Amino acid sequence: MTAPAPSSRPPTAGHPVVSVVVPMYNEEAVLPLFVERLRPVLDDLGAGYEVVVVDDGSTDTTPVVLQRVLREWPNVRVVRLRANAGHQAAISAGLQRALGDWVVTIDADLQDPPETIARMYAAATAEHVDVVYGVRTDRTTDSAFKRHTAGAFYRMMRRLAKLDISQDAGDFRMMSRSTVDAINALPEHNRVLRLVVPTLGFPSTTVDYKRDPRAAGESKYPLRKMISLTLDSVTGFSQAPLRFATWFSLLGFVVAALVLVYVVWSKLAGGTTSGWASTVVILAVFSALQLLCLGILGEYVGRTYAALQQRPSYYIAYDSDHTGPLHGETDEPVD
């Protein structure tokens, strides 16, 4: 597994126009193929560029292969996280360090073709937009289960969070510097970028492409991580779960009122024992009141929790760019 031979094109000098952020976790099998396809695309782009590879705590030989790529491709910058922080956190780490006027996020599995980056750049500069979404027109390479669950996820988020998002747009996108700066300024933890970017409301367009099968290796998004992503999305962009308690409390009031009517009727009809009516009414009313109070408290606790949750999303262990804040010697906590 070796990276392609160095190009005759000289390294990018000065400020890069385009940055490509690539999160990686145990991608030793597909990494050489990814580099082989990505480098010609960027070399022919007609603009200075950098590639920010974020190694999300890989446990295979991905770090070794990246060091080979680093020696042979001067436009590459390798950022290694101290431990596996997750796909979205790895992308956030790359966005924090990307310097380009335009920033592309793409996975290394080659399901999203690197050749589409040239079309994204052309669309961004021609249409003067801030975001270019890669939209999958053909997902037949995905399993039926993944297609249906993805569709259900996006429909749910459109309804709960009132977001205008496409179910065929993932994390493959190009963003302007203004968009990236806005994302980096957000304090939230466990951000889901495929939902964060649309909420900004910046001018956008789309580029269609066919989703290819994974070129090598195994999927890094098993069912467990998909469920975790869904939970982060729902709790991060909707307060609907908290409002369930309020709705249940209102339902409790209705039930309590019906019970009260029944108890009074039973009492008048003489079909109850002494003390039964008062006990049932008190329990029904106060249970409903407790649920109502819990619902109201849940609303405030949820808002406070979201505002105060500022734990670091990841720790940087190594950064190959020695002009940056790190020299590979210390950990850097990042929000």
C-alpha positions as CSV (number, residue, x, y, z in Angstrom):
1,M,0.0,0.0,0.0
2,T,1.8,3.1,-1.2
3,A,0.7,6.5,-2.2
4,P,1.0,7.6,-5.8
5,A,4.3,9.2,-6.9
6,P,4.7,12.9,-6.3
7,S,3.3,15.1,-9.0
8,S,5.5,17.5,-11.0
9,R,3.2,20.3,-9.9
10,P,4.9,22.4,-7.2
11,P,3.3,22.6,-3.7
12,T,0.7,25.2,-3.1
13,A,2.2,28.5,-2.0
14,G,0.5,30.9,0.4
15,H,-3.1,30.8,1.4
16,P,-5.1,27.9,-0.1
17,V,-8.3,28.6,-2.0
18,V,-9.8,25.1,-1.4
19,S,-9.5,22.9,1.7
20,V,-10.6,19.3,1.6
21,V,-11.4,17.9,5.1
22,V,-11.3,14.1,5.2
23,P,-12.2,12.3,8.5
24,M,-10.7,8.8,8.6
25,Y,-11.0,5.9,11.0
26,N,-9.3,2.6,10.2
27,E,-9.1,3.3,6.4
28,E,-5.8,1.5,5.6
29,A,-7.4,-0.5,2.8
30,V,-9.0,2.3,0.9
31,L,-6.6,5.2,1.7
32,P,-4.2,4.6,-1.3
33,L,-7.1,4.4,-3.7
34,F,-8.6,7.5,-2.3
35,V,-5.4,9.5,-2.6
36,E,-4.9,8.2,-6.2
37,R,-8.3,9.6,-7.2
38,L,-8.3,12.8,-5.1
39,R,-4.9,14.2,-6.1
40,P,-5.5,14.6,-9.8
41,V,-8.8,16.3,-9.2
42,L,-7.2,18.9,-6.9
43,D,-4.1,19.4,-9.1
44,D,-6.4,20.2,-12.1
45,L,-8.7,22.5,-10.1
46,G,-6.7,25.6,-11.1
47,A,-6.6,26.9,-7.5
48,G,-4.3,26.5,-4.5
49,Y,-5.5,23.8,-2.2
50,E,-4.8,21.8,1.0
51,V,-6.0,18.4,2.2
52,V,-6.7,18.2,6.0
53,V,-6.8,14.6,7.0
54,V,-8.2,13.9,10.4
55,D,-7.2,10.6,11.8
56,D,-10.0,9.8,14.3
57,G,-7.8,7.6,16.6
58,S,-7.3,4.7,14.1
59,T,-6.1,1.4,15.5
60,D,-4.9,-0.1,12.2
61,T,-2.0,1.1,10.0
62,T,-3.8,4.2,8.8
63,P,-1.4,6.5,10.7
64,V,1.6,4.8,9.0
65,V,0.1,5.1,5.5
66,L,-0.7,8.8,6.2
67,Q,2.9,9.5,7.1
68,R,3.9,8.1,3.6
69,V,1.3,10.3,2.0
70,L,2.5,13.3,4.0
71,R,6.0,12.8,2.7
72,E,5.0,12.5,-0.9
73,W,2.1,15.0,-1.1
74,P,3.2,18.4,0.3
75,N,-0.4,19.8,0.2
76,V,-1.5,17.3,2.9
77,R,-1.9,18.1,6.6
78,V,-2.4,15.3,9.0
79,V,-4.3,15.9,12.3
80,R,-4.5,12.9,14.7
81,L,-7.0,12.8,17.5
82,R,-5.9,11.3,20.8
83,A,-8.9,8.9,20.8
84,N,-11.8,8.0,18.6
85,A,-14.2,10.9,18.9
86,G,-16.7,10.0,16.2
87,H,-17.3,11.0,12.6
88,Q,-18.9,14.4,13.3
89,A,-16.3,15.4,15.8
90,A,-13.5,14.5,13.4
91,I,-15.1,16.7,10.7
92,S,-15.4,19.5,13.3
93,A,-11.7,19.2,14.0
94,G,-10.9,19.5,10.3
95,L,-13.1,22.6,9.9
96,Q,-11.3,24.2,12.8
97,R,-8.0,23.8,11.0
98,A,-9.0,24.3,7.4
99,L,-7.6,27.6,6.0
100,G,-9.2,27.7,2.5
101,D,-11.8,30.1,1.2
102,W,-13.8,27.1,0.3
103,V,-14.0,23.9,2.4
104,V,-15.1,20.5,1.2
105,T,-15.9,17.6,3.6
106,I,-15.7,14.1,2.1
107,D,-15.3,10.6,3.4
108,A,-12.4,8.4,2.3
109,D,-14.5,5.4,1.4
110,L,-15.0,6.6,-2.2
111,Q,-18.8,6.3,-2.0
112,D,-18.8,10.0,-2.7
113,P,-16.7,10.5,-5.8
114,P,-13.9,13.0,-5.4
115,E,-14.4,14.0,-9.1
116,T,-17.5,15.8,-8.0
117,I,-15.4,18.4,-6.1
118,A,-14.6,20.2,-9.4
119,R,-18.3,20.5,-10.2
120,M,-19.0,21.8,-6.7
121,Y,-16.3,24.5,-7.0
122,A,-17.6,25.5,-10.4
123,A,-21.1,25.8,-9.1
124,A,-20.0,27.7,-6.0
125,T,-18.1,30.3,-8.0
126,A,-20.6,30.6,-10.8
127,E,-23.7,30.9,-8.7
128,H,-22.2,32.9,-5.8
129,V,-23.6,30.7,-3.1
130,D,-22.2,29.7,0.3
131,V,-23.0,26.0,0.3
132,V,-23.0,23.4,-2.4
133,Y,-24.7,20.2,-1.3
134,G,-23.8,16.9,-2.9
135,V,-27.1,15.1,-3.6
136,R,-27.2,11.4,-4.3
137,T,-29.4,10.6,-7.3
138,D,-28.8,6.9,-7.1
139,R,-28.4,5.0,-3.8
140,T,-28.9,1.5,-5.1
141,T,-25.4,0.6,-3.7
142,D,-26.9,1.1,-0.2
143,S,-28.9,-1.7,1.4
144,A,-32.7,-1.4,1.4
145,F,-32.5,-1.2,5.2
146,K,-30.2,1.8,5.1
147,R,-32.2,3.6,2.4
148,H,-35.4,3.2,4.3
149,T,-34.0,4.1,7.7
150,A,-32.3,7.2,6.2
151,G,-35.5,8.3,4.6
152,A,-37.4,7.8,7.9
153,F,-34.7,9.8,9.7
154,Y,-34.9,12.8,7.4
155,R,-38.7,12.8,7.4
156,M,-38.7,12.8,11.2
157,M,-36.2,15.6,11.4
158,R,-38.1,17.7,8.9
159,R,-41.2,17.3,11.0
160,L,-39.8,17.6,14.5
161,A,-37.2,20.3,13.9
162,K,-38.9,22.1,11.0
163,L,-35.8,21.8,8.8
164,D,-35.7,22.0,5.0
165,I,-33.3,19.2,4.3
166,S,-32.9,16.7,1.6
167,Q,-32.9,13.0,2.5
168,D,-30.2,12.4,-0.2
169,A,-27.7,15.0,1.1
170,G,-25.2,13.7,3.6
171,D,-21.8,15.2,4.7
172,F,-20.4,15.7,1.2
173,R,-20.6,19.4,0.7
174,M,-18.6,22.5,-0.2
175,M,-18.8,25.5,2.1
176,S,-17.6,29.1,2.0
177,R,-15.3,30.6,4.6
178,S,-18.2,32.5,6.1
179,T,-20.2,29.3,6.5
180,V,-17.2,27.5,8.1
181,D,-16.6,30.4,10.5
182,A,-20.2,30.4,11.5
183,I,-20.1,26.6,12.3
184,N,-16.8,27.0,14.2
185,A,-18.4,29.7,16.4
186,L,-21.2,27.4,17.5
187,P,-20.6,26.2,21.1
188,E,-22.8,23.1,21.0
189,H,-21.5,19.6,21.7
190,N,-22.3,16.5,19.6
191,R,-23.2,18.7,16.6
192,V,-24.7,16.9,13.6
193,L,-23.3,18.9,10.7
194,R,-25.8,17.7,8.1
195,L,-28.4,19.4,10.2
196,V,-26.4,22.4,11.4
197,V,-25.5,23.7,8.0
198,P,-29.1,23.9,6.7
199,T,-30.2,25.8,9.9
200,L,-27.7,28.6,9.0
201,G,-29.9,29.4,6.0
202,F,-27.0,30.6,3.8
203,P,-27.6,30.7,0.0
204,S,-27.0,27.2,-1.4
205,T,-27.3,25.0,-4.5
206,T,-26.9,21.3,-5.2
207,V,-24.8,19.0,-7.4
208,D,-26.1,15.6,-8.2
209,Y,-24.0,12.5,-8.3
210,K,-24.3,8.7,-8.2
211,R,-23.3,7.1,-4.9
212,D,-20.8,4.3,-5.5
213,P,-20.2,1.2,-3.4
214,R,-17.4,1.4,-0.8
215,A,-14.1,0.8,-2.6
216,A,-12.5,-1.2,0.2
217,G,-12.7,-1.8,3.9
218,E,-15.8,-1.9,6.1
219,S,-18.5,0.6,6.9
220,K,-17.8,2.7,10.0
221,Y,-21.5,3.5,10.6
222,P,-23.0,0.3,12.1
223,L,-26.6,0.3,13.5
224,R,-25.3,1.4,16.9
225,K,-23.8,4.6,15.6
226,M,-26.8,5.3,13.4
227,I,-29.0,5.2,16.5
228,S,-26.6,7.4,18.3
229,L,-26.6,9.9,15.5
230,T,-30.4,9.9,15.5
231,L,-30.5,10.6,19.2
232,D,-28.0,13.5,18.9
233,S,-30.1,14.9,16.0
234,V,-33.4,14.7,17.9
235,T,-32.1,16.1,21.2
236,G,-29.9,18.7,19.5
237,F,-32.5,20.1,17.1
238,S,-35.9,19.5,18.7
239,Q,-37.6,19.9,22.1
240,A,-40.4,17.6,21.1
241,P,-39.3,14.8,23.5
242,L,-39.4,17.3,26.4
243,R,-42.9,18.4,25.4
244,F,-44.1,14.9,25.5
245,A,-44.3,15.2,29.3
246,T,-46.4,18.3,29.0
247,W,-48.8,16.7,26.6
248,F,-49.0,13.7,28.9
249,S,-49.8,16.0,31.8
250,L,-52.7,17.6,29.8
251,L,-53.9,14.1,29.0
252,G,-53.7,13.4,32.7
253,F,-55.9,16.4,33.5
254,V,-58.5,15.1,31.0
255,V,-58.4,11.6,32.6
256,A,-58.6,13.2,36.1
257,A,-61.7,15.1,35.1
258,L,-63.4,12.0,33.7
259,V,-62.4,10.1,36.9
260,L,-63.8,13.0,39.0
261,V,-67.2,12.8,37.1
262,Y,-67.3,9.1,37.6
263,V,-66.4,9.3,41.3
264,V,-69.1,11.9,41.9
265,W,-71.7,9.8,40.0
266,S,-70.7,6.7,41.9
267,K,-70.9,8.6,45.2
268,L,-74.4,9.9,44.4
269,A,-75.5,6.4,43.3
270,G,-74.3,5.0,46.6
271,G,-72.0,2.5,45.0
272,T,-68.8,3.4,46.8
273,T,-67.2,2.7,50.1
274,S,-66.4,5.5,52.6
275,G,-63.2,7.4,51.7
276,W,-62.8,5.9,48.2
277,A,-64.0,8.9,46.2
278,S,-61.7,11.4,48.0
279,T,-58.7,9.2,47.7
280,V,-59.1,8.6,44.0
281,V,-59.7,12.2,43.2
282,I,-56.7,13.4,45.2
283,L,-54.4,10.9,43.5
284,A,-55.7,11.7,40.0
285,V,-55.4,15.5,40.4
286,F,-52.0,15.5,42.1
287,S,-50.6,13.0,39.6
288,A,-51.6,15.3,36.8
289,L,-50.1,18.3,38.5
290,Q,-46.8,16.5,39.0
291,L,-46.6,15.6,35.4
292,L,-47.4,19.2,34.4
293,C,-44.6,20.5,36.7
294,L,-42.2,17.9,35.3
295,G,-43.0,19.0,31.8
296,I,-42.4,22.6,32.6
297,L,-39.2,21.9,34.4
298,G,-38.1,19.7,31.5
299,E,-38.5,22.6,29.2
300,Y,-36.2,24.8,31.3
301,V,-33.7,22.0,32.1
302,G,-33.4,21.2,28.4
303,R,-32.6,24.7,27.5
304,T,-30.1,25.2,30.3
305,Y,-28.5,21.9,29.6
306,A,-28.0,22.8,25.9
307,A,-26.4,26.1,26.9
308,L,-24.1,24.8,29.6
309,Q,-22.9,21.7,27.8
310,Q,-19.4,22.8,26.7
311,R,-17.3,19.7,27.2
312,P,-14.4,19.2,24.7
313,S,-15.5,17.2,21.6
314,Y,-12.0,15.9,20.9
315,Y,-8.4,16.1,21.8
316,I,-5.6,16.8,19.3
317,A,-2.6,14.5,19.7
318,Y,-0.6,15.5,16.6
319,D,-0.7,18.1,13.9
320,S,1.8,17.9,11.0
321,D,1.5,21.6,10.4
322,H,4.3,23.0,12.6
323,T,3.2,26.5,12.0
324,G,-0.1,25.8,13.9
325,P,-0.7,25.9,17.7
326,L,0.6,22.3,18.2
327,H,3.9,20.6,17.6
328,G,2.7,17.1,18.4
329,E,3.9,17.3,22.0
330,T,0.7,18.1,24.0
331,D,-3.0,17.5,23.9
332,E,-5.2,20.3,23.0
333,P,-8.8,20.2,24.2
334,V,-11.2,21.7,21.7
335,D,-14.9,22.6,22.2
